Amino acid sequence: MGIVVYWLEGQGEAAEPVCQCFGSAELTQALACAEDRRRQGHRHVSISTELEDHVGQPGVAAVEGGRTPDGEAYEWSKAGRAGKVRRR
């Protein structure tokens, strides 16, 4: 299970969370499911993923000291990639 679509069924205080699970390669089906739930009038429709082929360790929040949490060097930076910032 790599993708989960969540939504609420019911109204007001009686609304209950419901989900449907999809495999990692079933993004198209998950998106169609989410769109279908929205069209049916369900509230708080959302998609969550935890794909097997993600980049980095699960839970990585930051690169510190130029290294990833597993010790690999991390040299990419956004500075200079988009050109000089224009001042108005």
Stockholm file with secondary structure:
# STOCKHOLM 1.0

chainA/1-88         MGIVVYWLEGQGEAAEPVCQCFGSAELTQALACAEDRRRQGHRHVSISTELEDHVGQPGVAAVEGGRTPDGEAYEWSKAGRAGKVRRR
#=GR chainA/1-88 SS CCEEEEEEESSGGGCEEEEEEECTTCHHHHHHHHHHHHHTTCEEEEEEECCTTCSSCTTCCCCBTTBCTTSCBCCCCSTTTSCCCCCC
#=GC SS_cons        CCEEEEEEESSGGGCEEEEEEECTTCHHHHHHHHHHHHHTTCEEEEEEECCTTCSSCTTCCCCBTTBCTTSCBCCCCSTTTSCCCCCC
//
